[in-house]
Amino acid sequence: MKYPISKYEKDNENLQFYVNGIRILTPDEYQKLKAAIPKDEYKTKLDILLITGMRYAEYLRLYNHQEWYNEKRNIIHLPEEAQLKHKRKQRQRTINNLPSMFSYLLKDFWKARAPPPLESTWNKDLQRWARLANLNPYGISAKTTRKTIESYMISAGIPVNVVCLRQGHDSLTSMNHYQGLAFSDDEVRDIQRILTEWGISK
């Protein structure tokens, strides 16, 4: 089962941070999750997934296609074959506004001893690390990083059309998903700081 949530119960104190059953992480929760990961190579994988907001299938294919990353321009160009989602709105897209040191993350990613794990394995790993971080594992999966960065961009006031182009889906989807999120003022400030440091927000 790709998203094993049956043995966990939804966190009733954070119902506002679920999008279609997928858990959105606050900045503090993300740092706790990352700190619970025992190996640096897996911390790198988590950061790449969050910063890029890639679908896990795109991320897996990136491992075998270093040519999709333009180091000079610091962008990732995902061609049509990067993902096979039938309902995709864009056949290809470019992920830009990446951190200045992002090339080093990717080099570590490509130098890893083994390719990225299958999505089902990554889901189990995330839930195991969530327990170590004292986070409720319900809804934490490979989709968490993608939904989390989308929620950060919307909360930071980045125009919806910009978010949609970067993420590869239409504005209606983004707006419907994130209207109910309620980050605290401190969390919004943390989000804005993080996105500025990463170059996603100016």
C-alpha positions as CSV (number, residue, x, y, z in Angstrom):
1,M,0.0,0.0,0.0
2,K,1.5,3.3,-1.1
3,Y,0.1,5.5,1.7
4,P,-0.2,3.4,4.8
5,I,-2.3,5.4,7.2
6,S,-4.8,2.9,8.6
7,K,-2.9,2.3,11.8
8,Y,-2.6,6.0,12.6
9,E,-5.3,8.5,13.6
10,K,-5.5,12.0,12.2
11,D,-4.1,14.8,14.5
12,N,-7.2,16.5,15.7
13,E,-5.2,19.5,16.9
14,N,-3.9,20.2,13.4
15,L,-6.8,19.4,11.2
16,Q,-6.2,22.7,9.2
17,F,-2.9,21.2,8.0
18,Y,-4.3,18.3,6.1
19,V,-4.9,18.7,2.3
20,N,-6.8,15.8,0.9
21,G,-5.5,13.7,3.7
22,I,-1.8,14.8,3.1
23,R,-0.1,16.4,6.1
24,I,1.3,19.9,5.6
25,L,4.3,20.5,7.9
26,T,5.0,23.8,9.6
27,P,8.6,25.1,9.4
28,D,9.3,23.9,13.0
29,E,7.8,20.4,12.2
30,Y,9.9,20.1,9.1
31,Q,13.1,20.9,11.0
32,K,12.1,18.3,13.7
33,L,11.5,15.7,11.0
34,K,14.8,16.4,9.3
35,A,16.7,16.3,12.6
36,A,15.2,12.8,13.2
37,I,16.7,11.4,10.0
38,P,19.9,9.5,10.9
39,K,21.8,9.8,7.6
40,D,22.8,13.0,5.8
41,E,22.0,11.6,2.4
42,Y,18.4,11.2,3.3
43,K,18.3,14.7,4.8
44,T,19.5,15.8,1.3
45,K,16.8,13.9,-0.4
46,L,14.2,15.5,1.8
47,D,15.5,19.0,1.2
48,I,15.5,18.5,-2.6
49,L,11.9,17.3,-2.5
50,L,10.8,20.3,-0.5
51,I,12.7,23.0,-2.3
52,T,11.7,21.8,-5.8
53,G,8.2,20.7,-5.0
54,M,8.6,17.9,-7.5
55,R,6.3,14.9,-7.7
56,Y,8.0,11.8,-6.4
57,A,7.9,10.2,-9.9
58,E,9.7,13.3,-11.3
59,Y,12.3,13.1,-8.5
60,L,13.0,9.5,-9.3
61,R,13.5,10.2,-13.0
62,L,15.8,13.2,-12.2
63,Y,18.3,10.7,-10.7
64,N,18.9,9.3,-14.1
65,H,18.7,12.6,-16.0
66,Q,21.4,15.0,-14.8
67,E,21.0,16.9,-18.1
68,W,17.6,18.2,-16.8
69,Y,19.5,20.4,-14.4
70,N,21.2,23.5,-15.9
71,E,23.8,24.4,-13.4
72,K,24.7,27.7,-15.1
73,R,21.2,29.0,-14.8
74,N,20.4,27.0,-11.6
75,I,17.1,25.6,-13.0
76,I,15.5,22.2,-13.5
77,H,13.7,21.7,-16.7
78,L,11.3,18.8,-16.6
79,P,10.4,17.6,-20.1
80,E,7.3,15.7,-20.9
81,E,8.8,12.3,-20.0
82,A,9.6,13.5,-16.5
83,Q,6.2,12.4,-15.3
84,L,3.3,10.4,-16.6
85,K,0.4,12.0,-14.8
86,H,-2.5,11.9,-17.2
87,K,-4.2,15.0,-15.8
88,R,-1.2,17.2,-16.0
89,K,-1.8,20.8,-17.1
90,Q,1.7,21.4,-18.4
91,R,3.6,18.9,-20.6
92,Q,6.9,20.4,-19.5
93,R,7.9,23.0,-16.9
94,T,10.8,24.7,-15.4
95,I,11.6,24.9,-11.7
96,N,13.5,28.1,-11.1
97,N,14.3,30.4,-8.1
98,L,16.4,27.7,-6.5
99,P,18.9,28.3,-3.7
100,S,22.4,29.5,-4.8
101,M,24.0,26.4,-3.3
102,F,21.4,24.0,-4.8
103,S,23.9,22.5,-7.2
104,Y,25.8,21.0,-4.2
105,L,22.6,19.3,-3.0
106,L,22.1,17.7,-6.4
107,K,25.7,16.6,-6.7
108,D,25.4,14.8,-3.4
109,F,22.1,13.3,-4.6
110,W,23.7,11.9,-7.7
111,K,26.7,10.7,-5.9
112,A,24.7,8.6,-3.4
113,R,25.6,5.0,-3.0
114,A,22.1,3.9,-4.1
115,P,19.3,5.4,-6.2
116,P,16.3,7.0,-4.4
117,P,14.0,4.4,-2.8
118,L,10.7,3.5,-4.2
119,E,7.8,5.7,-3.2
120,S,6.3,3.1,-0.9
121,T,9.6,2.7,0.9
122,W,10.1,6.5,1.2
123,N,6.6,6.7,2.7
124,K,7.5,4.2,5.4
125,D,10.8,5.9,6.1
126,L,9.0,9.3,6.5
127,Q,6.5,7.8,9.0
128,R,9.3,6.1,11.0
129,W,11.2,9.4,11.2
130,A,8.0,11.2,12.1
131,R,7.6,8.9,15.1
132,L,11.2,9.6,16.1
133,A,10.4,13.3,15.9
134,N,7.3,12.9,18.0
135,L,5.1,13.9,15.1
136,N,1.8,12.2,14.2
137,P,2.7,10.1,11.1
138,Y,-0.9,10.2,9.8
139,G,-0.9,11.7,6.3
140,I,2.9,12.1,6.1
141,S,4.0,10.7,2.8
142,A,6.0,11.5,-0.3
143,K,3.3,14.1,-1.2
144,T,4.0,16.0,2.0
145,T,7.0,18.0,0.7
146,R,5.2,19.0,-2.5
147,K,2.0,20.1,-0.6
148,T,4.1,21.8,2.1
149,I,6.1,24.0,-0.3
150,E,3.0,24.9,-2.3
151,S,1.3,26.0,1.0
152,Y,4.4,28.0,1.9
153,M,4.4,29.9,-1.4
154,I,0.7,30.7,-1.2
155,S,1.0,31.8,2.5
156,A,4.0,34.0,1.6
157,G,1.9,35.9,-1.0
158,I,3.6,34.5,-4.1
159,P,1.2,35.0,-7.0
160,V,-0.9,31.9,-7.6
161,N,0.0,31.8,-11.3
162,V,3.7,31.8,-10.4
163,V,3.1,28.9,-8.0
164,C,1.1,27.0,-10.6
165,L,3.7,27.4,-13.3
166,R,6.4,26.1,-11.0
167,Q,4.4,23.2,-9.7
168,G,2.7,22.2,-12.9
169,H,-1.0,22.5,-12.2
170,D,-3.8,25.0,-12.6
171,S,-4.7,27.8,-10.2
172,L,-8.1,26.4,-9.3
173,T,-6.4,23.3,-7.8
174,S,-3.9,25.4,-5.8
175,M,-6.6,27.8,-4.5
176,N,-9.0,25.1,-3.4
177,H,-6.2,23.1,-1.6
178,Y,-4.8,25.9,0.4
179,Q,-7.6,28.3,1.3
180,G,-8.2,26.7,4.7
181,L,-4.6,26.7,5.9
182,A,-4.0,28.7,9.1
183,F,-0.4,29.3,9.8
184,S,0.3,31.5,12.9
185,D,2.0,34.9,12.4
186,D,5.3,33.4,13.7
187,E,5.0,30.6,11.2
188,V,4.3,32.9,8.3
189,R,7.4,35.0,9.3
190,D,9.5,31.8,9.3
191,I,8.0,30.7,6.0
192,Q,8.9,34.1,4.4
193,R,12.4,34.0,5.8
194,I,13.0,30.4,4.5
195,L,11.6,31.2,1.0
196,T,13.8,34.3,0.9
197,E,16.9,32.4,1.9
198,W,16.2,29.8,-0.7
199,G,15.6,32.4,-3.5
200,I,12.0,31.3,-4.0
201,S,10.6,34.6,-2.7
202,K,12.3,37.9,-3.4
